[in-house]
């Protein structure tokens, strides 16, 4: 059995296929989950819509609680960290983390960044040891898969493409995913949304196809893992 954690970050809702102003990234996530459930109907899925239930930004009080030794934390400290603890627990049990998000101003939405900031936490998701030299941070989780499904108004954000240097979404999330224990990262992108022309339709169609193919690939890998366990 595979545990999935599904995170949606768009401020838009998924209103249905082809509906005006409906979230494309959420639609791709819905497609992934629908196909996954057909293959694995009993797999547990934890879902969070960060637009509906927006994480709090970290603060000075939050940092104070984090850096207070656990045995010395007050009830106030524990209350401040309770949200972070919940998010971390959800990541800890997840085998697959599915994140859907639009590109906002060439990066991730503030709510998604707030989610990452609540989770990437010393002695909870990473350790810090200066004996490691210039790379003292090390993740505490491992063997997770992260799938990033995103939508962009412009185009050419892939490796070696026109706007690669402007892509602060996928590149940022891939770096952060290391501290969630991710060792397998997939990114599928739908582009040209602002142009609304045939290129957008083609890009969206390609993204849907890639999502479906990824479900098949991961399902096959899961079956092989069970046979060798």
C-alpha positions as a Markdown table, in Angstrom:
| # | Residue | x | y | z |
|---|---|---|---|---|
| 1 | Unk | 0.0 | 0.0 | 0.0 |
| 2 | Unk | 1.3 | 3.5 | -1.0 |
| 3 | Unk | 0.5 | 6.6 | 1.1 |
| 4 | Unk | -0.1 | 9.7 | -1.0 |
| 5 | Unk | 0.0 | 13.3 | 0.2 |
| 6 | Unk | -1.8 | 15.6 | -2.3 |
| 7 | Unk | -1.1 | 19.4 | -2.0 |
| 8 | Unk | -2.9 | 21.9 | -4.2 |
| 9 | Unk | -1.6 | 25.5 | -4.2 |
| 10 | Unk | -3.6 | 27.4 | -6.8 |
| 11 | Unk | -5.9 | 30.2 | -5.5 |
| 12 | Unk | -8.3 | 29.1 | -8.2 |
| 13 | Unk | -10.7 | 26.1 | -7.9 |
| 14 | Unk | -11.0 | 23.2 | -10.2 |
| 15 | Unk | -14.5 | 23.8 | -11.7 |
| 16 | Unk | -14.4 | 21.1 | -14.3 |
| 17 | Unk | -12.7 | 20.2 | -17.5 |
| 18 | Unk | -12.7 | 23.2 | -19.9 |
| 19 | Unk | -14.4 | 25.6 | -17.5 |
| 20 | Unk | -13.3 | 29.2 | -17.8 |
| 21 | Unk | -11.0 | 30.3 | -14.9 |
| 22 | Unk | -10.7 | 26.8 | -13.7 |
| 23 | Unk | -7.3 | 25.8 | -12.2 |
| 24 | Unk | -5.2 | 23.9 | -14.7 |
| 25 | Unk | -2.7 | 22.7 | -12.1 |
| 26 | Unk | -5.6 | 21.4 | -9.9 |
| 27 | Unk | -7.1 | 19.7 | -13.0 |
| 28 | Unk | -3.8 | 17.8 | -13.7 |
| 29 | Unk | -3.8 | 16.8 | -10.0 |
| 30 | Unk | -7.4 | 15.6 | -10.2 |
| 31 | Unk | -6.4 | 13.5 | -13.3 |
| 32 | Unk | -3.5 | 11.9 | -11.5 |
| 33 | Unk | -5.5 | 11.0 | -8.4 |
| 34 | Unk | -8.4 | 9.7 | -10.5 |
| 35 | Unk | -6.1 | 7.4 | -12.5 |
| 36 | Unk | -4.2 | 6.4 | -9.4 |
| 37 | Unk | -7.4 | 5.4 | -7.6 |
| 38 | Unk | -8.4 | 3.2 | -10.6 |
| 39 | Unk | -5.1 | 1.3 | -10.2 |
| 40 | Unk | -4.9 | 1.4 | -6.4 |
| 41 | Unk | -8.4 | 2.0 | -4.9 |
| 42 | Unk | -7.3 | 1.2 | -1.3 |
| 43 | Unk | -4.3 | 3.5 | -1.1 |
| 44 | Unk | -4.8 | 6.2 | 1.6 |
| 45 | Unk | -4.7 | 9.8 | 0.3 |
| 46 | Unk | -4.2 | 12.9 | 2.5 |
| 47 | Unk | -5.3 | 16.1 | 0.8 |
| 48 | Unk | -4.6 | 19.8 | 1.5 |
| 49 | Unk | -5.8 | 22.8 | -0.5 |
| 50 | Unk | -3.5 | 25.5 | 0.6 |
| 51 | Unk | -5.9 | 28.2 | -0.8 |
| 52 | Unk | -8.7 | 26.9 | 1.4 |
| 53 | Unk | -6.5 | 26.2 | 4.5 |
| 54 | Unk | -3.5 | 28.5 | 4.2 |
| 55 | Unk | -0.5 | 27.8 | 6.3 |
| 56 | Unk | 0.7 | 30.5 | 8.7 |
| 57 | Unk | 3.9 | 32.3 | 8.0 |
| 58 | Unk | 6.7 | 31.5 | 10.3 |
| 59 | Unk | 7.6 | 34.2 | 12.9 |
| 60 | Unk | 10.1 | 35.2 | 15.5 |
| 61 | Unk | 8.0 | 33.3 | 18.1 |
| 62 | Unk | 8.0 | 30.3 | 15.8 |
| 63 | Unk | 11.8 | 30.3 | 15.5 |
| 64 | Unk | 12.0 | 30.7 | 19.3 |
| 65 | Unk | 9.9 | 27.6 | 19.8 |
| 66 | Unk | 11.9 | 25.6 | 17.2 |
| 67 | Unk | 15.2 | 26.4 | 18.8 |
| 68 | Unk | 14.0 | 25.8 | 22.4 |
| 69 | Unk | 15.1 | 22.3 | 23.5 |
| 70 | Unk | 12.1 | 20.0 | 23.3 |
| 71 | Unk | 12.2 | 19.1 | 27.0 |
| 72 | Unk | 12.0 | 22.9 | 27.9 |
| 73 | Unk | 9.2 | 23.8 | 25.6 |
| 74 | Unk | 6.2 | 25.4 | 27.2 |
| 75 | Unk | 2.5 | 24.8 | 26.2 |
| 76 | Unk | 2.7 | 28.1 | 24.2 |
| 77 | Unk | 5.8 | 26.7 | 22.3 |
| 78 | Unk | 3.9 | 23.5 | 21.6 |
| 79 | Unk | 0.8 | 25.3 | 20.4 |
| 80 | Unk | 2.9 | 27.5 | 18.0 |
| 81 | Unk | 4.6 | 24.4 | 16.6 |
| 82 | Unk | 1.4 | 22.2 | 16.4 |
| 83 | Unk | 0.7 | 23.3 | 12.8 |
| 84 | Unk | 4.2 | 22.5 | 11.7 |
| 85 | Unk | 4.1 | 19.1 | 13.5 |
| 86 | Unk | 0.9 | 18.2 | 11.7 |
| 87 | Unk | 2.4 | 19.0 | 8.3 |
| 88 | Unk | 5.6 | 17.1 | 9.1 |
| 89 | Unk | 3.6 | 14.1 | 10.2 |
| 90 | Unk | 1.8 | 14.0 | 6.9 |
| 91 | Unk | 5.1 | 14.2 | 5.0 |
| 92 | Unk | 6.7 | 11.5 | 7.2 |
| 93 | Unk | 4.1 | 8.9 | 6.3 |
| 94 | Unk | 3.9 | 9.8 | 2.6 |
| 95 | Unk | 5.5 | 7.6 | 0.0 |
| 96 | Unk | 4.4 | 9.9 | -2.8 |
| 97 | Unk | 4.0 | 13.7 | -2.5 |
| 98 | Unk | 1.9 | 15.2 | -5.3 |
| 99 | Unk | 2.1 | 19.0 | -5.5 |
| 100 | Unk | 0.1 | 21.0 | -8.0 |
| 101 | Unk | 0.7 | 24.7 | -8.4 |
| 102 | Unk | 0.7 | 27.5 | -10.9 |
| 103 | Unk | 3.8 | 29.7 | -11.5 |
| 104 | Unk | 3.2 | 33.1 | -9.9 |
| 105 | Unk | 5.7 | 35.8 | -10.8 |
| 106 | Unk | 8.1 | 33.1 | -11.9 |
| 107 | Unk | 8.0 | 31.3 | -8.5 |
| 108 | Unk | 5.7 | 29.5 | -6.2 |
| 109 | Unk | 2.6 | 30.9 | -4.5 |
| 110 | Unk | 3.2 | 32.4 | -1.0 |
| 111 | Unk | 1.0 | 29.7 | 0.6 |
| 112 | Unk | 3.1 | 26.9 | -0.8 |
| 113 | Unk | 6.3 | 28.6 | 0.3 |
| 114 | Unk | 4.7 | 29.0 | 3.8 |
| 115 | Unk | 4.0 | 25.2 | 3.8 |
| 116 | Unk | 7.6 | 24.4 | 3.0 |
| 117 | Unk | 8.8 | 26.8 | 5.7 |
| 118 | Unk | 6.6 | 25.1 | 8.3 |
| 119 | Unk | 8.0 | 21.7 | 7.3 |
| 120 | Unk | 11.7 | 22.1 | 6.7 |
| 121 | Unk | 12.7 | 22.2 | 10.3 |
| 122 | Unk | 15.9 | 21.3 | 12.3 |
| 123 | Unk | 15.8 | 18.0 | 14.1 |
| 124 | Unk | 12.4 | 17.2 | 12.5 |
| 125 | Unk | 13.1 | 16.9 | 8.8 |
| 126 | Unk | 16.9 | 17.7 | 8.7 |
| 127 | Unk | 19.9 | 17.5 | 11.0 |
| 128 | Unk | 22.7 | 20.1 | 11.3 |
| 129 | Unk | 26.2 | 19.0 | 12.0 |
| 130 | Unk | 29.3 | 21.1 | 11.3 |
| 131 | Unk | 31.4 | 17.9 | 11.3 |
| 132 | Unk | 30.0 | 17.6 | 7.7 |
| 133 | Unk | 32.0 | 20.6 | 6.7 |
| 134 | Unk | 30.5 | 23.0 | 4.2 |
| 135 | Unk | 27.4 | 20.9 | 3.8 |
| 136 | Unk | 26.2 | 20.5 | 7.4 |
| 137 | Unk | 22.5 | 19.8 | 6.6 |
| 138 | Unk | 21.2 | 16.3 | 6.0 |
| 139 | Unk | 17.6 | 15.1 | 5.5 |
| 140 | Unk | 16.1 | 12.8 | 8.0 |
| 141 | Unk | 13.5 | 11.2 | 5.7 |
| 142 | Unk | 14.3 | 9.1 | 2.6 |
| 143 | Unk | 12.9 | 7.1 | -0.3 |
| 144 | Unk | 10.0 | 9.5 | -1.2 |
| 145 | Unk | 8.8 | 10.5 | -4.6 |
| 146 | Unk | 7.7 | 14.0 | -5.4 |
| 147 | Unk | 5.5 | 14.8 | -8.4 |
| 148 | Unk | 5.2 | 18.5 | -9.4 |
| 149 | Unk | 2.3 | 19.4 | -11.7 |
| 150 | Unk | 2.4 | 23.0 | -12.7 |
| 151 | Unk | 0.9 | 25.5 | -15.1 |
| 152 | Unk | 2.6 | 28.6 | -16.6 |
| 153 | Unk | 1.2 | 31.6 | -18.5 |
| 154 | Unk | 4.3 | 31.9 | -20.6 |
| 155 | Unk | 6.5 | 29.1 | -22.1 |
| 156 | Unk | 10.1 | 27.9 | -22.4 |
| 157 | Unk | 10.9 | 27.3 | -18.8 |
| 158 | Unk | 12.5 | 23.8 | -19.3 |
| 159 | Unk | 16.2 | 23.0 | -19.2 |
| 160 | Unk | 18.0 | 24.7 | -22.1 |
| 161 | Unk | 14.9 | 26.6 | -23.1 |
| 162 | Unk | 14.3 | 30.3 | -23.7 |
| 163 | Unk | 13.1 | 31.2 | -20.1 |
| 164 | Unk | 15.1 | 28.6 | -18.1 |
| 165 | Unk | 16.8 | 31.3 | -16.2 |
| 166 | Unk | 13.4 | 32.7 | -15.1 |
| 167 | Unk | 12.1 | 29.4 | -13.7 |
| 168 | Unk | 12.2 | 29.8 | -9.9 |
| 169 | Unk | 9.3 | 27.4 | -9.4 |
| 170 | Unk | 10.4 | 23.9 | -10.4 |
| 171 | Unk | 14.0 | 24.5 | -9.7 |
| 172 | Unk | 13.2 | 25.8 | -6.2 |
| 173 | Unk | 10.9 | 23.0 | -5.3 |
| 174 | Unk | 13.4 | 20.4 | -6.5 |
| 175 | Unk | 16.0 | 21.8 | -4.2 |
| 176 | Unk | 13.6 | 21.9 | -1.2 |
| 177 | Unk | 12.4 | 18.3 | -2.0 |
| 178 | Unk | 15.7 | 17.0 | -0.8 |
| 179 | Unk | 14.8 | 18.0 | 2.7 |
| 180 | Unk | 11.6 | 16.1 | 2.5 |
| 181 | Unk | 13.5 | 12.9 | 1.8 |
| 182 | Unk | 12.8 | 12.9 | -1.9 |
| 183 | Unk | 15.0 | 10.8 | -4.1 |
| 184 | Unk | 12.8 | 10.6 | -7.1 |
| 185 | Unk | 11.4 | 13.9 | -8.6 |
| 186 | Unk | 9.1 | 14.3 | -11.6 |
| 187 | Unk | 7.9 | 17.6 | -13.1 |
| 188 | Unk | 5.1 | 18.0 | -15.6 |
| 189 | Unk | 4.3 | 21.4 | -16.9 |
| 190 | Unk | 1.5 | 23.0 | -19.0 |
| 191 | Unk | 2.5 | 26.2 | -20.7 |
| 192 | Unk | 1.2 | 29.0 | -22.9 |
| 193 | Unk | -1.9 | 29.7 | -20.7 |
| 194 | Unk | -1.8 | 33.4 | -21.2 |
| 195 | Unk | -1.7 | 33.0 | -25.0 |
| 196 | Unk | -4.7 | 30.7 | -25.2 |
| 197 | Unk | -3.8 | 29.5 | -28.6 |
| 198 | Unk | -3.2 | 26.1 | -30.2 |
| 199 | Unk | 0.2 | 25.9 | -28.5 |
| 200 | Unk | -1.6 | 26.0 | -25.1 |
| 201 | Unk | -4.0 | 23.3 | -26.1 |
| 202 | Unk | -1.1 | 21.1 | -27.3 |
| 203 | Unk | 0.9 | 21.7 | -24.2 |
| 204 | Unk | -2.1 | 20.9 | -22.0 |
| 205 | Unk | -2.8 | 17.7 | -24.0 |
| 206 | Unk | 0.8 | 16.7 | -23.7 |
| 207 | Unk | 0.8 | 17.3 | -19.9 |
| 208 | Unk | -2.3 | 15.2 | -19.5 |
| 209 | Unk | -0.7 | 12.4 | -21.5 |
| 210 | Unk | 2.5 | 12.6 | -19.3 |
| 211 | Unk | 0.4 | 12.5 | -16.1 |
| 212 | Unk | -1.4 | 9.3 | -17.3 |
| 213 | Unk | 1.9 | 7.7 | -18.4 |
| 214 | Unk | 3.5 | 8.6 | -15.0 |
| 215 | Unk | 0.7 | 6.8 | -13.1 |
| 216 | Unk | 1.3 | 3.7 | -15.2 |
| 217 | Unk | 5.1 | 3.9 | -14.7 |
| 218 | Unk | 4.8 | 4.4 | -10.9 |
| 219 | Unk | 2.2 | 1.6 | -10.6 |
| 220 | Unk | 4.5 | -0.8 | -12.5 |
| 221 | Unk | 7.4 | 0.2 | -10.2 |
| 222 | Unk | 5.2 | -0.4 | -7.2 |
| 223 | Unk | 4.3 | -3.8 | -8.4 |
| 224 | Unk | 7.9 | -4.7 | -9.0 |
| 225 | Unk | 8.8 | -3.5 | -5.5 |
| 226 | Unk | 6.2 | -5.8 | -3.9 |
| 227 | Unk | 7.5 | -8.8 | -5.8 |
| 228 | Unk | 11.0 | -8.2 | -4.6 |
| 229 | Unk | 10.1 | -7.3 | -1.0 |
